[in-house]
Each structure stands twice: as C-alpha cells, then as structure tokens.
Amino acid sequence: MTSAEPAFLYRFGLEPESADRLEALCEDAMSRGFPHGVSVVDENQRTDASVAARESLDLYFTVVKTGRRRTHYG
C-alpha cells in the first residue's frame, strides 16, 4: 500500500455478507465486463456503512480503483 492509497474502505450496509453472495456479485459484474464486483469507497459520511482496513482487504482481495467516481474501488 502506498501513501496515496486509502487506509480504510467502506461498504454500504451493516449486515454481514456471505462469501457466496460476494462471489455471486463478482461473477455477475465480471460477466458484464467489469473487473470487480464488490464496491467500496474511500470516503464515508453515512451511518449505514461497514468499514475495513485496506491492509486487511489486501490480504484476500485485489482492490483496484474503479468507476467514474474518484472515491470508488472494487
């Protein structure tokens, strides 16, 4: 992780998501030509978002800058 990358990433929703659901989201997005399926953002003003350290996500997933919004990752 470089200093330009966010330390924390946020995903909207507070309920846990199963690995099966996340995998299905990824497969659906990839089938439509997107390189990702689990959307996260690096800024959050909402109270209905879960947070994870970028460092933790990097252990299991490839986190890439995506989308038109400057804060969007997948």
PyMOL Python script that loads the backbone (N, CA, C, O; Angstrom):
from pymol import cmd

cmd.read_pdbstr("""\
ATOM      1  N   MET A   1       0.850  -1.177   0.000  1.00  0.00           N
ATOM      2  CA  MET A   1       0.000   0.000   0.000  1.00  0.00           C
ATOM      3  C   MET A   1       0.890   1.232   0.000  1.00  0.00           C
ATOM      4  O   MET A   1       1.828   1.325   0.792  1.00  0.00           O
ATOM      5  N   THR A   2       0.603   2.170  -0.877  1.00  0.00           N
ATOM      6  CA  THR A   2       1.342   3.427  -0.904  1.00  0.00           C
ATOM      7  C   THR A   2       0.600   4.468  -0.094  1.00  0.00           C
ATOM      8  O   THR A   2      -0.557   4.267   0.276  1.00  0.00           O
ATOM      9  N   SER A   3       1.265   5.584   0.184  1.00  0.00           N
ATOM     10  CA  SER A   3       0.619   6.620   0.987  1.00  0.00           C
ATOM     11  C   SER A   3      -0.575   7.244   0.270  1.00  0.00           C
ATOM     12  O   SER A   3      -1.424   7.857   0.917  1.00  0.00           O
ATOM     13  N   ALA A   4      -0.657   7.099  -1.057  1.00  0.00           N
ATOM     14  CA  ALA A   4      -1.779   7.657  -1.812  1.00  0.00           C
ATOM     15  C   ALA A   4      -3.026   6.777  -1.714  1.00  0.00           C
ATOM     16  O   ALA A   4      -4.128   7.227  -2.028  1.00  0.00           O
ATOM     17  N   GLU A   5      -2.860   5.542  -1.286  1.00  0.00           N
ATOM     18  CA  GLU A   5      -3.998   4.640  -1.175  1.00  0.00           C
ATOM     19  C   GLU A   5      -4.679   4.837   0.173  1.00  0.00           C
ATOM     20  O   GLU A   5      -4.018   5.120   1.172  1.00  0.00           O
ATOM     21  N   PRO A   6      -6.008   4.686   0.203  1.00  0.00           N
ATOM     22  CA  PRO A   6      -6.737   4.907   1.456  1.00  0.00           C
ATOM     23  C   PRO A   6      -6.420   3.844   2.499  1.00  0.00           C
ATOM     24  O   PRO A   6      -6.187   2.683   2.163  1.00  0.00           O
ATOM     25  N   ALA A   7      -6.412   4.244   3.761  1.00  0.00           N
ATOM     26  CA  ALA A   7      -6.160   3.310   4.852  1.00  0.00           C
ATOM     27  C   ALA A   7      -7.398   2.478   5.170  1.00  0.00           C
ATOM     28  O   ALA A   7      -7.290   1.339   5.624  1.00  0.00           O
ATOM     29  N   PHE A   8      -8.591   3.064   4.927  1.00  0.00           N
ATOM     30  CA  PHE A   8      -9.846   2.376   5.229  1.00  0.00           C
ATOM     31  C   PHE A   8     -10.778   2.447   4.027  1.00  0.00           C
ATOM     32  O   PHE A   8     -10.774   3.420   3.273  1.00  0.00           O
ATOM     33  N   LEU A   9     -11.585   1.386   3.864  1.00  0.00           N
ATOM     34  CA  LEU A   9     -12.585   1.340   2.802  1.00  0.00           C
ATOM     35  C   LEU A   9     -13.934   1.011   3.412  1.00  0.00           C
ATOM     36  O   LEU A   9     -14.020   0.272   4.393  1.00  0.00           O
ATOM     37  N   TYR A  10     -14.988   1.564   2.824  1.00  0.00           N
ATOM     38  CA  TYR A  10     -16.340   1.456   3.357  1.00  0.00           C
ATOM     39  C   TYR A  10     -17.245   0.775   2.342  1.00  0.00           C
ATOM     40  O   TYR A  10     -17.135   1.007   1.138  1.00  0.00           O
ATOM     41  N   ARG A  11     -18.145  -0.071   2.845  1.00  0.00           N
ATOM     42  CA  ARG A  11     -19.157  -0.723   2.016  1.00  0.00           C
ATOM     43  C   ARG A  11     -20.503  -0.440   2.661  1.00  0.00           C
ATOM     44  O   ARG A  11     -20.665  -0.619   3.868  1.00  0.00           O
ATOM     45  N   PHE A  12     -21.455  -0.007   1.875  1.00  0.00           N
ATOM     46  CA  PHE A  12     -22.754   0.358   2.430  1.00  0.00           C
ATOM     47  C   PHE A  12     -23.518  -0.872   2.870  1.00  0.00           C
ATOM     48  O   PHE A  12     -23.572  -1.881   2.166  1.00  0.00           O
ATOM     49  N   GLY A  13     -24.100  -0.769   4.036  1.00  0.00           N
ATOM     50  CA  GLY A  13     -24.815  -1.858   4.672  1.00  0.00           C
ATOM     51  C   GLY A  13     -24.089  -2.291   5.927  1.00  0.00           C
ATOM     52  O   GLY A  13     -22.858  -2.304   5.967  1.00  0.00           O
ATOM     53  N   LEU A  14     -24.842  -2.643   6.948  1.00  0.00           N
ATOM     54  CA  LEU A  14     -24.256  -3.035   8.227  1.00  0.00           C
ATOM     55  C   LEU A  14     -24.320  -4.525   8.490  1.00  0.00           C
ATOM     56  O   LEU A  14     -23.641  -5.024   9.387  1.00  0.00           O
ATOM     57  N   GLU A  15     -25.126  -5.245   7.724  1.00  0.00           N
ATOM     58  CA  GLU A  15     -25.276  -6.686   7.919  1.00  0.00           C
ATOM     59  C   GLU A  15     -24.114  -7.435   7.263  1.00  0.00           C
ATOM     60  O   GLU A  15     -23.638  -7.036   6.200  1.00  0.00           O
ATOM     61  N   PRO A  16     -23.658  -8.517   7.893  1.00  0.00           N
ATOM     62  CA  PRO A  16     -22.615  -9.339   7.266  1.00  0.00           C
ATOM     63  C   PRO A  16     -23.093  -9.897   5.929  1.00  0.00           C
ATOM     64  O   PRO A  16     -24.277 -10.186   5.758  1.00  0.00           O
ATOM     65  N   GLU A  17     -22.175 -10.045   4.992  1.00  0.00           N
ATOM     66  CA  GLU A  17     -22.493 -10.630   3.683  1.00  0.00           C
ATOM     67  C   GLU A  17     -21.731 -11.943   3.561  1.00  0.00           C
ATOM     68  O   GLU A  17     -20.548 -12.020   3.892  1.00  0.00           O
ATOM     69  N   SER A  18     -22.407 -12.950   3.094  1.00  0.00           N
ATOM     70  CA  SER A  18     -21.768 -14.266   2.964  1.00  0.00           C
ATOM     71  C   SER A  18     -20.774 -14.264   1.809  1.00  0.00           C
ATOM     72  O   SER A  18     -20.868 -13.460   0.881  1.00  0.00           O
ATOM     73  N   ALA A  19     -19.832 -15.175   1.893  1.00  0.00           N
ATOM     74  CA  ALA A  19     -18.860 -15.338   0.804  1.00  0.00           C
ATOM     75  C   ALA A  19     -19.584 -15.705  -0.490  1.00  0.00           C
ATOM     76  O   ALA A  19     -19.176 -15.274  -1.568  1.00  0.00           O
ATOM     77  N   ASP A  20     -20.657 -16.501  -0.393  1.00  0.00           N
ATOM     78  CA  ASP A  20     -21.420 -16.880  -1.587  1.00  0.00           C
ATOM     79  C   ASP A  20     -22.042 -15.657  -2.254  1.00  0.00           C
ATOM     80  O   ASP A  20     -22.007 -15.528  -3.477  1.00  0.00           O
ATOM     81  N   ARG A  21     -22.612 -14.760  -1.447  1.00  0.00           N
ATOM     82  CA  ARG A  21     -23.217 -13.540  -2.009  1.00  0.00           C
ATOM     83  C   ARG A  21     -22.155 -12.667  -2.673  1.00  0.00           C
ATOM     84  O   ARG A  21     -22.362 -12.166  -3.778  1.00  0.00           O
ATOM     85  N   LEU A  22     -21.030 -12.488  -2.005  1.00  0.00           N
ATOM     86  CA  LEU A  22     -19.969 -11.653  -2.579  1.00  0.00           C
ATOM     87  C   LEU A  22     -19.413 -12.266  -3.857  1.00  0.00           C
ATOM     88  O   LEU A  22     -19.119 -11.554  -4.818  1.00  0.00           O
ATOM     89  N   GLU A  23     -19.272 -13.578  -3.865  1.00  0.00           N
ATOM     90  CA  GLU A  23     -18.803 -14.259  -5.072  1.00  0.00           C
ATOM     91  C   GLU A  23     -19.797 -14.079  -6.216  1.00  0.00           C
ATOM     92  O   GLU A  23     -19.393 -13.840  -7.354  1.00  0.00           O
ATOM     93  N   ALA A  24     -21.094 -14.190  -5.925  1.00  0.00           N
ATOM     94  CA  ALA A  24     -22.120 -14.003  -6.955  1.00  0.00           C
ATOM     95  C   ALA A  24     -22.084 -12.583  -7.511  1.00  0.00           C
ATOM     96  O   ALA A  24     -22.232 -12.387  -8.717  1.00  0.00           O
ATOM     97  N   LEU A  25     -21.891 -11.596  -6.647  1.00  0.00           N
ATOM     98  CA  LEU A  25     -21.778 -10.206  -7.121  1.00  0.00           C
ATOM     99  C   LEU A  25     -20.588 -10.046  -8.059  1.00  0.00           C
ATOM    100  O   LEU A  25     -20.688  -9.393  -9.098  1.00  0.00           O
ATOM    101  N   CYS A  26     -19.472 -10.645  -7.687  1.00  0.00           N
ATOM    102  CA  CYS A  26     -18.275 -10.568  -8.533  1.00  0.00           C
ATOM    103  C   CYS A  26     -18.502 -11.244  -9.882  1.00  0.00           C
ATOM    104  O   CYS A  26     -18.165 -10.683 -10.925  1.00  0.00           O
ATOM    105  N   GLU A  27     -19.063 -12.428  -9.861  1.00  0.00           N
ATOM    106  CA  GLU A  27     -19.307 -13.157 -11.112  1.00  0.00           C
ATOM    107  C   GLU A  27     -20.255 -12.387 -12.017  1.00  0.00           C
ATOM    108  O   GLU A  27     -20.041 -12.327 -13.228  1.00  0.00           O
ATOM    109  N   ASP A  28     -21.304 -11.796 -11.443  1.00  0.00           N
ATOM    110  CA  ASP A  28     -22.253 -11.017 -12.237  1.00  0.00           C
ATOM    111  C   ASP A  28     -21.563  -9.812 -12.874  1.00  0.00           C
ATOM    112  O   ASP A  28     -21.729  -9.554 -14.066  1.00  0.00           O
ATOM    113  N   ALA A  29     -20.799  -9.087 -12.086  1.00  0.00           N
ATOM    114  CA  ALA A  29     -20.112  -7.900 -12.615  1.00  0.00           C
ATOM    115  C   ALA A  29     -19.115  -8.290 -13.704  1.00  0.00           C
ATOM    116  O   ALA A  29     -19.045  -7.643 -14.749  1.00  0.00           O
ATOM    117  N   MET A  30     -18.355  -9.334 -13.457  1.00  0.00           N
ATOM    118  CA  MET A  30     -17.358  -9.751 -14.446  1.00  0.00           C
ATOM    119  C   MET A  30     -18.014 -10.238 -15.730  1.00  0.00           C
ATOM    120  O   MET A  30     -17.459 -10.047 -16.812  1.00  0.00           O
ATOM    121  N   SER A  31     -19.176 -10.857 -15.632  1.00  0.00           N
ATOM    122  CA  SER A  31     -19.874 -11.318 -16.833  1.00  0.00           C
ATOM    123  C   SER A  31     -20.358 -10.134 -17.673  1.00  0.00           C
ATOM    124  O   SER A  31     -20.614 -10.278 -18.869  1.00  0.00           O
ATOM    125  N   ARG A  32     -20.482  -8.961 -17.041  1.00  0.00           N
ATOM    126  CA  ARG A  32     -20.892  -7.753 -17.762  1.00  0.00           C
ATOM    127  C   ARG A  32     -19.704  -6.876 -18.138  1.00  0.00           C
ATOM    128  O   ARG A  32     -19.884  -5.734 -18.561  1.00  0.00           O
ATOM    129  N   GLY A  33     -18.472  -7.411 -17.985  1.00  0.00           N
ATOM    130  CA  GLY A  33     -17.286  -6.701 -18.439  1.00  0.00           C
ATOM    131  C   GLY A  33     -16.600  -5.823 -17.406  1.00  0.00           C
ATOM    132  O   GLY A  33     -15.661  -5.098 -17.736  1.00  0.00           O
ATOM    133  N   PHE A  34     -17.058  -5.879 -16.160  1.00  0.00           N
ATOM    134  CA  PHE A  34     -16.406  -5.096 -15.114  1.00  0.00           C
ATOM    135  C   PHE A  34     -15.318  -5.944 -14.450  1.00  0.00           C
ATOM    136  O   PHE A  34     -15.466  -7.162 -14.352  1.00  0.00           O
ATOM    137  N   PRO A  35     -14.225  -5.318 -13.993  1.00  0.00           N
ATOM    138  CA  PRO A  35     -13.133  -6.084 -13.374  1.00  0.00           C
ATOM    139  C   PRO A  35     -13.335  -6.327 -11.881  1.00  0.00           C
ATOM    140  O   PRO A  35     -12.397  -6.733 -11.196  1.00  0.00           O
ATOM    141  N   HIS A  36     -14.512  -6.092 -11.377  1.00  0.00           N
ATOM    142  CA  HIS A  36     -14.756  -6.176  -9.934  1.00  0.00           C
ATOM    143  C   HIS A  36     -16.219  -6.499  -9.681  1.00  0.00           C
ATOM    144  O   HIS A  36     -17.005  -6.587 -10.625  1.00  0.00           O
ATOM    145  N   GLY A  37     -16.587  -6.674  -8.448  1.00  0.00           N
ATOM    146  CA  GLY A  37     -17.986  -6.923  -8.147  1.00  0.00           C
ATOM    147  C   GLY A  37     -18.393  -6.457  -6.772  1.00  0.00           C
ATOM    148  O   GLY A  37     -19.584  -6.309  -6.498  1.00  0.00           O
ATOM    149  N   VAL A  38     -17.442  -6.226  -5.910  1.00  0.00           N
ATOM    150  CA  VAL A  38     -17.740  -5.777  -4.561  1.00  0.00           C
ATOM    151  C   VAL A  38     -17.286  -4.326  -4.450  1.00  0.00           C
ATOM    152  O   VAL A  38     -16.094  -4.041  -4.336  1.00  0.00           O
ATOM    153  N   SER A  39     -18.247  -3.425  -4.485  1.00  0.00           N
ATOM    154  CA  SER A  39     -17.938  -1.999  -4.479  1.00  0.00           C
ATOM    155  C   SER A  39     -17.669  -1.484  -3.073  1.00  0.00           C
ATOM    156  O   SER A  39     -18.376  -1.819  -2.122  1.00  0.00           O
ATOM    157  N   VAL A  40     -16.635  -0.665  -2.965  1.00  0.00           N
ATOM    158  CA  VAL A  40     -16.306   0.028  -1.725  1.00  0.00           C
ATOM    159  C   VAL A  40     -15.891   1.454  -2.081  1.00  0.00           C
ATOM    160  O   VAL A  40     -15.561   1.750  -3.229  1.00  0.00           O
ATOM    161  N   VAL A  41     -15.913   2.321  -1.087  1.00  0.00           N
ATOM    162  CA  VAL A  41     -15.487   3.707  -1.293  1.00  0.00           C
ATOM    163  C   VAL A  41     -14.479   4.077  -0.216  1.00  0.00           C
ATOM    164  O   VAL A  41     -14.420   3.443   0.838  1.00  0.00           O
ATOM    165  N   ASP A  42     -13.686   5.111  -0.492  1.00  0.00           N
ATOM    166  CA  ASP A  42     -12.661   5.507   0.470  1.00  0.00           C
ATOM    167  C   ASP A  42     -13.052   6.704   1.334  1.00  0.00           C
ATOM    168  O   ASP A  42     -12.258   7.163   2.154  1.00  0.00           O
ATOM    169  N   GLU A  43     -14.269   7.209   1.155  1.00  0.00           N
ATOM    170  CA  GLU A  43     -14.792   8.289   1.990  1.00  0.00           C
ATOM    171  C   GLU A  43     -16.208   7.926   2.383  1.00  0.00           C
ATOM    172  O   GLU A  43     -16.933   7.300   1.610  1.00  0.00           O
ATOM    173  N   ASN A  44     -16.602   8.314   3.580  1.00  0.00           N
ATOM    174  CA  ASN A  44     -17.948   7.972   4.015  1.00  0.00           C
ATOM    175  C   ASN A  44     -18.500   9.028   4.958  1.00  0.00           C
ATOM    176  O   ASN A  44     -17.837   9.431   5.914  1.00  0.00           O
ATOM    177  N   GLN A  45     -19.706   9.465   4.684  1.00  0.00           N
ATOM    178  CA  GLN A  45     -20.435  10.389   5.552  1.00  0.00           C
ATOM    179  C   GLN A  45     -21.705   9.728   6.093  1.00  0.00           C
ATOM    180  O   GLN A  45     -22.449  10.344   6.855  1.00  0.00           O
ATOM    181  N   ARG A  46     -21.949   8.490   5.702  1.00  0.00           N
ATOM    182  CA  ARG A  46     -23.187   7.806   6.078  1.00  0.00           C
ATOM    183  C   ARG A  46     -23.002   6.989   7.351  1.00  0.00           C
ATOM    184  O   ARG A  46     -21.883   6.622   7.709  1.00  0.00           O
ATOM    185  N   THR A  47     -24.106   6.710   8.025  1.00  0.00           N
ATOM    186  CA  THR A  47     -24.054   5.895   9.233  1.00  0.00           C
ATOM    187  C   THR A  47     -24.353   4.425   8.951  1.00  0.00           C
ATOM    188  O   THR A  47     -24.254   3.581   9.842  1.00  0.00           O
ATOM    189  N   ASP A  48     -24.719   4.127   7.711  1.00  0.00           N
ATOM    190  CA  ASP A  48     -25.086   2.744   7.359  1.00  0.00           C
ATOM    191  C   ASP A  48     -24.010   2.075   6.511  1.00  0.00           C
ATOM    192  O   ASP A  48     -24.309   1.466   5.484  1.00  0.00           O
ATOM    193  N   ALA A  49     -22.755   2.192   6.947  1.00  0.00           N
ATOM    194  CA  ALA A  49     -21.657   1.600   6.199  1.00  0.00           C
ATOM    195  C   ALA A  49     -20.746   0.811   7.131  1.00  0.00           C
ATOM    196  O   ALA A  49     -20.508   1.203   8.273  1.00  0.00           O
ATOM    197  N   SER A  50     -20.248  -0.294   6.624  1.00  0.00           N
ATOM    198  CA  SER A  50     -19.252  -1.091   7.327  1.00  0.00           C
ATOM    199  C   SER A  50     -17.880  -0.596   6.899  1.00  0.00           C
ATOM    200  O   SER A  50     -17.731  -0.045   5.808  1.00  0.00           O
ATOM    201  N   VAL A  51     -16.885  -0.787   7.743  1.00  0.00           N
ATOM    202  CA  VAL A  51     -15.543  -0.317   7.439  1.00  0.00           C
ATOM    203  C   VAL A  51     -14.546  -1.451   7.626  1.00  0.00           C
ATOM    204  O   VAL A  51     -14.698  -2.302   8.503  1.00  0.00           O
ATOM    205  N   ALA A  52     -13.527  -1.439   6.780  1.00  0.00           N
ATOM    206  CA  ALA A  52     -12.441  -2.415   6.898  1.00  0.00           C
ATOM    207  C   ALA A  52     -11.131  -1.709   6.569  1.00  0.00           C
ATOM    208  O   ALA A  52     -11.089  -0.804   5.735  1.00  0.00           O
ATOM    209  N   ALA A  53     -10.086  -2.128   7.222  1.00  0.00           N
ATOM    210  CA  ALA A  53      -8.765  -1.594   6.907  1.00  0.00           C
ATOM    211  C   ALA A  53      -8.347  -2.104   5.534  1.00  0.00           C
ATOM    212  O   ALA A  53      -8.480  -3.291   5.237  1.00  0.00           O
ATOM    213  N   ARG A  54      -7.848  -1.214   4.712  1.00  0.00           N
ATOM    214  CA  ARG A  54      -7.384  -1.592   3.367  1.00  0.00           C
ATOM    215  C   ARG A  54      -6.347  -2.705   3.472  1.00  0.00           C
ATOM    216  O   ARG A  54      -6.343  -3.637   2.667  1.00  0.00           O
ATOM    217  N   GLU A  55      -5.487  -2.606   4.449  1.00  0.00           N
ATOM    218  CA  GLU A  55      -4.438  -3.592   4.672  1.00  0.00           C
ATOM    219  C   GLU A  55      -5.029  -5.001   4.862  1.00  0.00           C
ATOM    220  O   GLU A  55      -4.459  -5.978   4.377  1.00  0.00           O
ATOM    221  N   SER A  56      -6.148  -5.107   5.553  1.00  0.00           N
ATOM    222  CA  SER A  56      -6.811  -6.401   5.761  1.00  0.00           C
ATOM    223  C   SER A  56      -7.402  -6.933   4.467  1.00  0.00           C
ATOM    224  O   SER A  56      -7.284  -8.123   4.172  1.00  0.00           O
ATOM    225  N   LEU A  57      -8.039  -6.060   3.692  1.00  0.00           N
ATOM    226  CA  LEU A  57      -8.640  -6.495   2.431  1.00  0.00           C
ATOM    227  C   LEU A  57      -7.579  -6.967   1.452  1.00  0.00           C
ATOM    228  O   LEU A  57      -7.793  -7.931   0.716  1.00  0.00           O
ATOM    229  N   ASP A  58      -6.433  -6.292   1.440  1.00  0.00           N
ATOM    230  CA  ASP A  58      -5.358  -6.663   0.521  1.00  0.00           C
ATOM    231  C   ASP A  58      -4.838  -8.080   0.748  1.00  0.00           C
ATOM    232  O   ASP A  58      -4.237  -8.672  -0.148  1.00  0.00           O
ATOM    233  N   LEU A  59      -5.065  -8.619   1.930  1.00  0.00           N
ATOM    234  CA  LEU A  59      -4.630  -9.989   2.215  1.00  0.00           C
ATOM    235  C   LEU A  59      -5.440 -11.019   1.431  1.00  0.00           C
ATOM    236  O   LEU A  59      -4.941 -12.103   1.130  1.00  0.00           O
ATOM    237  N   TYR A  60      -6.692 -10.682   1.097  1.00  0.00           N
ATOM    238  CA  TYR A  60      -7.601 -11.646   0.491  1.00  0.00           C
ATOM    239  C   TYR A  60      -8.124 -11.256  -0.882  1.00  0.00           C
ATOM    240  O   TYR A  60      -8.537 -12.123  -1.652  1.00  0.00           O
ATOM    241  N   PHE A  61      -8.113  -9.970  -1.202  1.00  0.00           N
ATOM    242  CA  PHE A  61      -8.708  -9.486  -2.442  1.00  0.00           C
ATOM    243  C   PHE A  61      -7.759  -8.527  -3.143  1.00  0.00           C
ATOM    244  O   PHE A  61      -6.910  -7.895  -2.515  1.00  0.00           O
ATOM    245  N   THR A  62      -7.919  -8.434  -4.440  1.00  0.00           N
ATOM    246  CA  THR A  62      -7.237  -7.405  -5.206  1.00  0.00           C
ATOM    247  C   THR A  62      -8.152  -6.196  -5.219  1.00  0.00           C
ATOM    248  O   THR A  62      -9.235  -6.244  -5.801  1.00  0.00           O
ATOM    249  N   VAL A  63      -7.730  -5.117  -4.587  1.00  0.00           N
ATOM    250  CA  VAL A  63      -8.527  -3.893  -4.511  1.00  0.00           C
ATOM    251  C   VAL A  63      -7.986  -2.939  -5.560  1.00  0.00           C
ATOM    252  O   VAL A  63      -6.814  -2.565  -5.531  1.00  0.00           O
ATOM    253  N   VAL A  64      -8.858  -2.545  -6.497  1.00  0.00           N
ATOM    254  CA  VAL A  64      -8.426  -1.656  -7.577  1.00  0.00           C
ATOM    255  C   VAL A  64      -9.337  -0.440  -7.650  1.00  0.00           C
ATOM    256  O   VAL A  64     -10.518  -0.513  -7.310  1.00  0.00           O
ATOM    257  N   LYS A  65      -8.783   0.666  -8.090  1.00  0.00           N
ATOM    258  CA  LYS A  65      -9.543   1.899  -8.321  1.00  0.00           C
ATOM    259  C   LYS A  65     -10.427   1.660  -9.531  1.00  0.00           C
ATOM    260  O   LYS A  65      -9.942   1.264 -10.591  1.00  0.00           O
ATOM    261  N   THR A  66     -11.726   1.899  -9.377  1.00  0.00           N
ATOM    262  CA  THR A  66     -12.664   1.630 -10.463  1.00  0.00           C
ATOM    263  C   THR A  66     -13.709   2.729 -10.549  1.00  0.00           C
ATOM    264  O   THR A  66     -13.787   3.604  -9.686  1.00  0.00           O
ATOM    265  N   GLY A  67     -14.483   2.669 -11.572  1.00  0.00           N
ATOM    266  CA  GLY A  67     -15.629   3.563 -11.692  1.00  0.00           C
ATOM    267  C   GLY A  67     -15.259   4.993 -12.043  1.00  0.00           C
ATOM    268  O   GLY A  67     -14.084   5.353 -12.123  1.00  0.00           O
ATOM    269  N   ARG A  68     -16.271   5.782 -12.246  1.00  0.00           N
ATOM    270  CA  ARG A  68     -16.087   7.180 -12.620  1.00  0.00           C
ATOM    271  C   ARG A  68     -15.845   8.074 -11.399  1.00  0.00           C
ATOM    272  O   ARG A  68     -15.235   9.139 -11.500  1.00  0.00           O
ATOM    273  N   ARG A  69     -16.340   7.614 -10.243  1.00  0.00           N
ATOM    274  CA  ARG A  69     -16.174   8.412  -9.026  1.00  0.00           C
ATOM    275  C   ARG A  69     -14.754   8.214  -8.478  1.00  0.00           C
ATOM    276  O   ARG A  69     -14.240   7.095  -8.450  1.00  0.00           O
ATOM    277  N   ARG A  70     -14.141   9.292  -8.052  1.00  0.00           N
ATOM    278  CA  ARG A  70     -12.756   9.224  -7.562  1.00  0.00           C
ATOM    279  C   ARG A  70     -12.624   8.424  -6.270  1.00  0.00           C
ATOM    280  O   ARG A  70     -11.521   8.003  -5.920  1.00  0.00           O
ATOM    281  N   THR A  71     -13.722   8.207  -5.559  1.00  0.00           N
ATOM    282  CA  THR A  71     -13.682   7.505  -4.294  1.00  0.00           C
ATOM    283  C   THR A  71     -14.020   6.023  -4.397  1.00  0.00           C
ATOM    284  O   THR A  71     -14.020   5.325  -3.383  1.00  0.00           O
ATOM    285  N   HIS A  72     -14.307   5.527  -5.598  1.00  0.00           N
ATOM    286  CA  HIS A  72     -14.814   4.161  -5.793  1.00  0.00           C
ATOM    287  C   HIS A  72     -13.688   3.160  -6.046  1.00  0.00           C
ATOM    288  O   HIS A  72     -12.771   3.403  -6.830  1.00  0.00           O
ATOM    289  N   TYR A  73     -13.795   2.025  -5.352  1.00  0.00           N
ATOM    290  CA  TYR A  73     -12.881   0.908  -5.551  1.00  0.00           C
ATOM    291  C   TYR A  73     -13.703  -0.363  -5.680  1.00  0.00           C
ATOM    292  O   TYR A  73     -14.862  -0.411  -5.269  1.00  0.00           O
ATOM    293  N   GLY A  74     -13.103  -1.374  -6.244  1.00  0.00           N
ATOM    294  CA  GLY A  74     -13.794  -2.648  -6.363  1.00  0.00           C
ATOM    295  C   GLY A  74     -12.840  -3.782  -6.207  1.00  0.00           C
ATOM    296  O   GLY A  74     -13.244  -4.943  -6.278  1.00  0.00           O
TER     297      GLY A  74
END
""", "prot")
cmd.dss("prot")
cmd.show_as("cartoon", "prot")
cmd.util.cbc("prot")
cmd.orient("prot")
